[in-house]
């Protein structure tokens, strides 16, 4: 529907203006056909008049007048039916064929008249036609032509009756002056009407453009816009509002009625309050469809003005999904926190290195066990602070870097046991790891150091929240389910920890988010960024594992690797071996 509207106003061209303000083409054609019809009707009247005079009067008038009227009728009918409107602002053959024929026919009838009929008023027709359809020069030329013909006829009469010459010339002068007056008045009226019409067309074009711009803005607006009447009938809704309401489309294109379902009860109450108080309202409402979670909406209402006392205004409702607003706020918060944290990390790095070095030198000269314990405490906290600084700088570096990630062919069956052994050798409280990997090689496109960083982060989280049970951490490698199972491998890290709170799970992979105060909240975020840079993905799920006859619930992180080479050859550091 929007495309059809666009073609409507885009098809309106700006009207071309003429120095004499000629009427537009469609209006000109209508006036031209009106004048041609009037000429044909006048020709019929003249022919009927001359026929009646020829048959009923005695003695009969000249047969030439009858023939002139018949020829004039045929010429006007041919001009009306056959030819197209080709009159221009300057004199051409079309003007000669129309105005010239009129002047010639009326002058001939005036010359052949008897004392009972005066054909002088007929000269007003070509004068009006030239004034309305032609230019100002053509109007004056037609009036001047009629005046000259009248003076010529007066001179011919004066030769026949010299004693009455002054009366003939006075009559010709008055009639000619009247033709000039009619021409001037008609031309002024045409000029004024043409000005008014051109202004109306420009205003219509501007209104159409403004209407289309408004339509485009409303259609692409992220905020939902509804126009509802007092009976809860939705008169108009933009795509954002339709998406937010999730209203089913009526097959008969009937307007949506908000009273048709209880899910919109809060919205109906807000609209009713707006109509009752005649004031704008602002309220948060909840929309919950069957089988779906509740969606909080910020709703604002505004009444339109009444067009007449009998008609009631419409209620315009603006809907905004609170989840989108919160997501934008979180994005802005993360961006500002990231910039601030990166600046702080740069300032901390040098003093921290000095503290670590001084503590190492001091530890060499300490023999007291209590002081050695204090030195180890300083070392542990300095290492934790150094890891936090490293994570923050890594996030800032990845955010500001536009370089492609270098990938390589990596065998997971060889890399995973090596990373697990290194991790177990470095942690203080070693945890049992059940490693389940296939006996064959499993090649993926990934950076070895990035894989180490991801797996160590996941193992640290698994150990932090696992219980003191046998094999609290399990690592498995298998093919991913789905249509592309042959081209994807899935690494699963499972631990027997307590289930995550839904509020924690919702923001699990966001930066600077953590459920405990001693964590920077960057571990899982970095894992996700590293996975996405290699075309992989990471996800969390609450999953169960079987231990003999016992089913143990736990938390599972799965990393889906891509076994196909990257699309950009420059991002690969070596050729892929055959799997």
C-alpha positions in Angstrom: 0.0 0.0 0.0 2.9 2.3 0.7 4.3 1.8 -2.8 1.0 2.7 -4.3 0.9 5.9 -2.3 4.4 6.8 -3.3 3.6 6.5 -7.0 0.7 8.8 -6.5 2.6 11.8 -5.2 5.8 11.1 -7.1 3.8 11.1 -10.3 2.7 14.7 -9.7 5.0 16.9 -11.8 5.5 20.6 -11.0 3.2 22.5 -13.5 5.1 24.5 -16.1 4.4 28.2 -16.0 3.9 30.3 -19.1 4.6 34.1 -19.2 0.9 34.6 -20.0 -0.1 32.0 -17.4 -1.8 29.6 -19.9 -4.2 27.1 -18.4 -2.9 23.5 -17.8 -3.3 21.0 -20.6 -6.4 19.2 -19.2 -8.2 22.5 -18.4 -7.2 23.9 -21.9 -8.7 20.8 -23.6 -11.9 21.1 -21.6 -12.3 24.8 -22.5 -11.4 24.1 -26.1 -14.1 21.4 -26.5 -16.6 23.7 -24.8 -15.9 26.5 -27.3 -16.0 24.0 -30.2 -19.4 22.7 -29.0 -20.7 26.2 -28.7 -19.6 27.0 -32.3 -21.3 23.9 -33.6 -24.4 24.7 -31.7 -24.3 28.3 -33.0 -23.9 27.0 -36.6 -27.0 24.8 -36.2 -29.0 27.7 -34.9 -27.9 30.0 -37.7 -28.7 27.3 -40.3 -32.1 26.7 -38.8 -32.7 30.5 -38.7 -31.7 31.0 -42.4 -33.7 27.9 -43.5 -36.8 29.3 -41.7 -36.3 32.7 -43.2 -35.8 31.3 -46.7 -38.9 29.1 -46.5 -41.3 31.4 -44.6 -40.5 35.0 -45.6 -41.5 36.7 -48.8 -39.6 37.7 -50.7 -37.0 34.9 -49.8 -33.6 36.1 -48.6 -30.5 35.3 -50.5 -29.6 31.7 -50.9 -25.9 32.6 -50.3 -26.6 33.2 -46.6 -28.1 29.7 -46.3 -25.1 28.2 -47.9 -22.7 30.2 -45.7 -24.5 28.9 -42.6 -24.5 25.3 -43.9 -20.7 25.5 -44.6 -20.1 27.1 -41.2 -22.0 24.3 -39.5 -20.0 21.6 -41.3 -16.7 23.3 -40.5 -17.5 23.6 -36.8 -18.6 20.0 -36.6 -15.4 18.8 -38.3 -13.3 20.9 -36.0 -15.2 19.5 -32.9 -15.1 15.8 -33.9 -12.0 15.3 -36.0 -9.3 17.7 -35.0 -7.4 17.9 -31.7 -6.8 21.0 -29.6 -3.7 22.5 -31.1 -4.2 26.2 -30.5 -1.0 27.9 -29.2 -0.2 31.3 -27.8 0.9 32.6 -31.2 -0.9 32.8 -34.5 -0.8 29.6 -36.5 -3.0 27.7 -38.9 -5.2 26.4 -36.1 -6.2 29.9 -35.1 -6.8 30.7 -38.8 -9.0 27.6 -39.0 -11.1 28.5 -36.0 -11.1 32.2 -35.3 -10.5 33.1 -39.0 -13.5 30.9 -40.1 -15.7 32.6 -37.4 -14.7 36.1 -38.5 -15.2 35.3 -42.2 -18.6 33.7 -41.7 -19.9 36.4 -39.4 -18.6 39.2 -41.6 -20.2 37.6 -44.7 -23.5 37.2 -42.9 -23.3 40.8 -41.7 -22.6 42.0 -45.2 -25.5 40.0 -46.8 -28.0 40.8 -44.0 -31.2 42.7 -44.5 -32.4 45.4 -42.3 -34.2 43.0 -39.9 -31.2 41.0 -38.6 -27.9 42.2 -37.0 -25.1 39.7 -36.7 -22.7 42.0 -34.9 -23.1 40.3 -31.4 -21.7 37.0 -32.9 -18.3 38.6 -33.1 -18.1 38.2 -29.3 -17.5 34.5 -29.7 -14.1 34.6 -31.5 -13.0 37.4 -29.2 -13.8 35.4 -26.1 -12.2 32.3 -27.5 -9.0 34.1 -28.3 -8.9 35.8 -24.9 -9.5 32.6 -22.9 -7.5 30.1 -25.0 -4.8 32.3 -26.4 -2.4 34.9 -25.2 -2.9 38.5 -24.5 -1.6 39.4 -27.9 -4.0 37.0 -29.6 -6.9 38.5 -27.6 -6.0 42.1 -28.7 -5.4 40.9 -32.3 -8.9 39.3 -32.4 -10.6 42.4 -31.0 -8.7 44.6 -33.5 -9.6 42.3 -36.4 -13.3 42.5 -35.5 -13.0 46.3 -35.2 -11.4 46.6 -38.6 -14.1 44.4 -40.1 -16.8 46.6 -38.6 -15.1 49.8 -39.8 -14.8 48.2 -43.3 -18.5 47.3 -43.2 -19.4 50.9 -42.0 -17.3 52.3 -44.9 -19.2 50.1 -47.4 -22.5 51.3 -46.0 -21.3 54.9 -46.1 -20.7 54.6 -49.8 -24.3 53.5 -50.3 -25.7 56.1 -48.0 -23.3 59.0 -47.5 -25.9 61.0 -45.4 -25.8 58.3 -42.6 -22.0 57.7 -42.5 -21.5 59.1 -39.0 -24.0 56.7 -37.5 -22.4 53.7 -39.2 -18.9 54.6 -38.0 -20.1 55.5 -34.5 -21.8 52.1 -34.3 -18.6 50.3 -35.5 -16.5 52.3 -33.0 -18.8 51.4 -30.0 -18.9 47.8 -31.0 -15.1 47.6 -31.4 -14.6 49.3 -28.1 -16.9 46.7 -26.5 -14.8 43.9 -28.1 -11.6 45.4 -26.6 -13.3 45.7 -23.2 -14.6 42.1 -23.4 -11.1 40.9 -24.4 -9.4 42.8 -21.5 -11.9 41.6 -18.9 -11.9 38.0 -20.1 -8.1 38.0 -20.2 -7.9 39.4 -16.6 -10.3 36.7 -15.4 -8.3 34.0 -17.1 -5.0 35.3 -15.6 -6.5 35.4 -12.1 -8.0 31.9 -12.4 -4.8 30.6 -13.8 -2.8 32.1 -10.9 -5.3 30.6 -8.4 -5.1 27.2 -10.1 -1.3 27.1 -10.2 -1.1 28.1 -6.5 -3.6 25.3 -5.7 -1.6 22.8 -7.7 1.6 23.8 -5.9 -0.1 23.6 -2.5 -1.6 20.2 -3.5 1.9 19.0 -4.5 3.4 20.3 -1.3 0.7 18.7 0.8 1.1 15.4 -1.1 4.9 15.4 -0.5 4.4 16.3 3.2 1.8 13.5 3.5 4.1 11.0 2.0 7.0 12.0 4.2 4.7 11.6 7.3 3.6 8.2 6.0 7.2 7.1 5.5 8.2 8.3 9.0 5.3 6.6 10.6 5.8 3.4 8.7 9.5 3.2 9.6 9.1 4.5 13.1 10.5 2.1 15.8 7.7 3.3 18.2 4.3 1.8 17.6 1.6 4.2 16.6 -2.2 3.4 16.8 -5.2 5.5 15.9 -8.2 4.2 17.9 -11.8 5.5 18.2 -14.0 5.6 21.2 -15.4 2.1 20.4 -11.9 0.6 20.5 -11.7 0.2 16.7 -8.2 0.5 15.4 -8.4 2.9 12.5 -4.7 2.8 11.6 -1.6 1.1 12.9 2.0 1.2 11.7 4.1 -2.0 11.3 5.8 -1.5 14.7 2.4 -1.4 16.5 1.2 -4.5 14.6 4.3 -6.3 15.7 4.0 -5.2 19.3 0.3 -6.1 19.5 0.8 -9.3 17.5 -2.8 -9.0 16.3 -4.0 -11.6 13.8 -4.8 -10.3 10.3 -8.5 -10.3 9.4 -9.1 -12.1 6.1 -11.8 -9.6 5.2 -9.6 -6.6 6.1 -11.9 -5.6 8.9 -10.5 -3.0 11.4 -9.0 -4.5 14.6 -11.2 -4.2 17.7 -9.3 -4.1 20.9 -12.3 -5.3 22.8 -12.1 -8.6 21.0 -9.5 -10.1 23.4 -8.7 -9.7 27.2 -5.0 -9.4 26.4 -5.5 -5.7 25.5 -7.5 -4.9 28.6 -4.9 -2.5 30.0 -4.7 -0.7 26.7 -8.5 -0.3 26.5 -8.6 1.1 30.0 -6.0 3.7 29.1 -7.9 4.7 26.0 -11.1 5.0 27.9 -9.5 7.2 30.5 -8.1 9.4 27.8 -11.5 9.9 26.2 -13.1 10.5 29.6 -10.6 13.1 30.9 -9.7 14.6 27.5 -6.1 14.6 28.6 -3.0 12.9 27.5 -2.1 9.8 29.5 1.2 8.0 30.2 1.3 4.5 31.7 3.1 1.2 31.6 0.8 -1.6 30.5 1.4 -5.4 30.2 0.5 -7.4 27.1 0.6 -11.2 27.6 -0.6 -13.5 24.8 -1.5 -17.1 25.7 1.6 -19.3 26.0 4.0 -16.3 26.0 5.6 -14.2 28.6 4.3 -10.8 29.6 5.7 -7.8 27.6 5.8 -4.4 29.3 4.9 -1.5 27.1 5.3 2.2 27.8 2.0 3.7 26.4 1.3 7.4 25.7 -2.0 8.7 24.4 -3.1 11.9 22.8 -6.5 13.1 21.5 -6.9 14.6 18.1 -8.9 17.8 17.6 -12.6 17.4 16.7 -13.4 18.3 13.1 -16.9 19.3 13.9 -19.1 19.4 17.0 -20.9 16.1 16.1 -17.7 14.1 15.4 -15.5 12.8 18.2 -11.7 12.9 18.0 -9.4 10.0 17.7 -7.0 8.7 20.3 -3.4 8.3 19.1 -1.5 5.7 21.1 2.3 5.5 21.1 3.7 2.2 22.2 7.3 1.5 23.1 8.6 -2.0 24.1 10.5 -1.6 27.3 12.9 -4.4 26.4 14.2 -2.4 23.5 14.7 0.6 25.7 16.5 -1.4 28.3 18.7 -3.0 25.7 19.7 0.5 24.4 20.4 1.7 27.9 22.5 -1.4 28.6 24.4 -0.9 25.3 25.2 2.7 26.2 26.2 1.7 29.7 28.5 -1.0 28.5 30.1 1.4 26.0 30.7 4.1 28.7 31.9 1.5 31.2 34.2 0.0 28.7 35.9 3.3 27.8 36.2 4.2 31.5 37.6 0.8 32.5 40.1 0.7 29.6 41.4 4.1 30.8 41.7 2.9 34.4 43.3 -0.3 33.4 46.0 1.5 31.5 46.7 3.6 34.6 46.8 0.5 36.9 49.0 -1.6 34.7 52.4 0.1 35.5 51.9 0.5 39.3 50.7 -3.1 39.4 53.8 -4.4 37.7 55.9 -2.5 40.2 53.9 -4.0 43.1 54.4 -7.5 41.8 58.1 -7.1 41.2 58.6 -5.5 44.7 56.6 -8.3 46.3 58.7 -10.9 44.6 62.0 -9.3 45.7 60.6 -8.9 49.2 59.6 -12.5 49.4 63.2 -13.7 48.8 64.3 -12.0 52.1 61.4 -13.1 54.2 61.8 -16.0 56.6 58.9 -15.5 59.0 56.0 -17.8 58.0 53.4 -15.2 58.8 55.1 -12.6 56.6 55.5 -15.2 53.8 51.7 -15.8 54.0 51.1 -12.1 53.7 53.4 -12.0 50.7 51.6 -14.9 49.0 48.3 -13.0 49.7 49.7 -9.9 48.0 50.9 -12.1 45.1 47.5 -13.8 44.7 45.5 -10.6 44.7 48.0 -8.9 42.4 47.7 -11.8 40.0 43.9 -11.5 40.1 44.0 -7.8 39.5 46.5 -8.3 36.6 44.1 -10.8 35.1 41.2 -8.3 35.4 43.3 -5.6 33.8 44.3 -8.0 31.0 40.7 -8.9 30.3 39.6 -5.2 30.2 42.4 -4.3 27.8 41.7 -7.3 25.7 38.0 -6.2 25.3 39.0 -2.6 24.5 41.6 -3.9 22.0 39.0 -6.1 20.2 36.5 -3.3 20.1 38.9 -0.8 18.5 40.7 -3.3 16.2 39.5 -3.8 12.6 42.0 -6.6 11.7 40.8 -10.0 10.6 41.3 -12.9 13.0 44.0 -15.3 12.0 42.6 -18.8 12.0 44.3 -22.2 11.5 43.4 -25.8 11.2 43.3 -27.2 14.7 42.8 -30.8 15.8 40.5 -30.7 18.9 41.3 -34.3 19.9 44.9 -33.3 20.5 44.4 -29.8 21.8 41.7 -30.4 24.4 43.6 -32.9 26.6 46.7 -30.7 26.5 44.7 -27.6 27.7 43.0 -29.6 30.4 46.3 -30.9 31.8 47.8 -27.4 31.8 44.8 -26.1 33.6 44.9 -28.8 36.3 48.5 -28.2 36.9 48.0 -24.5 37.5 44.9 -24.5 39.8 45.3 -24.9 43.5 42.3 -27.2 44.1 42.4 -29.7 41.3 39.1 -31.0 40.1 38.4 -34.2 38.3 37.7 -33.8 34.6 35.9 -36.5 32.6 37.1 -36.1 29.1 35.0 -37.8 26.4 36.5 -37.2 22.9 36.5 -39.4 19.8 39.5 -41.5 18.8 39.7 -39.9 15.4 41.0 -36.5 14.5 38.5 -33.6 14.6 39.8 -30.6 12.6 38.3 -27.1 13.0 39.3 -23.7 11.9 40.3 -21.9 15.1 43.2 -20.2 16.8 45.0 -22.4 19.3 45.6 -19.6 21.8 42.0 -18.4 21.6 40.7 -22.0 22.2 42.9 -22.2 25.3 41.5 -18.9 26.6 37.9 -20.0 26.0 38.3 -23.5 27.6 40.2 -22.1 30.6 37.5 -19.6 31.3 34.8 -22.2 31.1 36.8 -24.6 33.4 37.3 -21.8 35.9 33.6 -21.1 36.0 32.8 -24.8 36.2 35.2 -25.3 39.2 34.0 -22.1 40.9 30.3 -23.3 41.0 30.8 -27.1 41.1 30.0 -29.4 44.1 32.4 -31.6 45.9 31.4 -34.8 44.0 33.3 -37.3 41.7 33.8 -36.0 38.2 32.1 -32.6 38.8 33.3 -31.4 35.4 32.7 -33.3 32.1 34.1 -32.3 28.7 32.7 -34.0 25.6 33.2 -33.5 21.8 30.6 -34.7 19.3 28.8 -33.7 16.2 26.1 -31.0 16.5 22.6 -31.9 15.8 20.6 -30.4 12.9 20.9 -30.4 9.1 24.5 -29.3 9.2 25.7 -31.9 11.6 28.4 -33.2 9.2 30.0 -29.7 9.0 29.9 -28.7 12.7 31.5 -30.0 15.9 30.3 -29.2 19.4 32.4 -28.9 22.5 30.4 -29.3 25.7 31.7 -28.3 29.2 29.3 -29.6 31.9 29.5 -29.0 35.6 27.2 -30.1 38.5 26.6 -26.6 39.8 23.3 -25.1 41.0 21.0 -23.8 38.3 21.5 -20.1 37.4 19.0 -17.5 38.4 16.8 -16.4 35.4 18.0 -12.8 35.8 21.6 -14.0 35.7 21.1 -16.2 32.7 19.5 -13.4 30.7 22.7 -11.3 30.9 25.2 -14.1 31.0 27.3 -13.1 28.1 27.2 -9.3 28.6 30.3 -7.5 29.6 30.9 -6.3 33.2 28.1 -8.5 34.4 28.8 -11.0 37.3 26.8 -12.5 40.1 29.8 -12.2 42.5 31.8 -9.1 43.5 35.3 -10.6 42.9 34.7 -11.3 39.2 35.2 -8.7 36.4 32.3 -10.1 34.5 34.4 -10.3 31.3 35.2 -14.0 31.0 32.1 -15.2 29.2 31.9 -12.1 27.2 35.4 -12.6 25.9 34.5 -16.2 25.1 31.6 -15.1 23.0 33.7 -12.5 21.2 36.4 -15.0 20.4 33.9 -17.6 19.1 32.2 -15.1 16.9 35.5 -13.9 15.4 36.1 -17.4 14.2 32.6 -18.1 12.9 31.7 -20.2 16.0 29.1 -19.7 18.7 28.7 -20.3 22.4 25.5 -21.0 24.3 24.3 -22.0 27.8 21.8 -24.6 28.8 20.6 -26.5 31.9 21.3 -30.1 31.1 21.3 -33.4 32.9 24.0 -36.1 32.9 23.7 -39.8 33.9 26.0 -41.4 36.5 25.1 -45.0 36.6 21.5 -45.1 37.6 21.5 -41.5 38.9 20.6 -38.5 36.8 22.5 -35.4 37.9 21.4 -31.9 36.7 24.0 -29.3 35.9 25.1 -26.3 33.8 26.4 -26.9 30.3 28.2 -24.5 28.0 28.4 -25.6 24.4 30.8 -24.2 21.7 29.8 -24.9 18.1 32.9 -24.9 15.8 32.8 -24.6 12.0 34.8 -27.3 10.1 34.7 -25.4 6.8 37.6 -23.1 5.8 36.9 -19.3 6.2 35.4 -17.4 3.3 38.4 -14.9 3.4 41.5 -16.8 2.4 43.8 -14.1 4.0 42.5 -14.9 7.4 43.9 -18.5 7.3 47.4 -19.1 8.4 47.8 -22.5 6.7 45.9 -25.0 4.5 43.4 -27.3 6.0 44.3 -30.9 6.2 41.9 -33.5 5.0 39.7 -34.7 7.9 
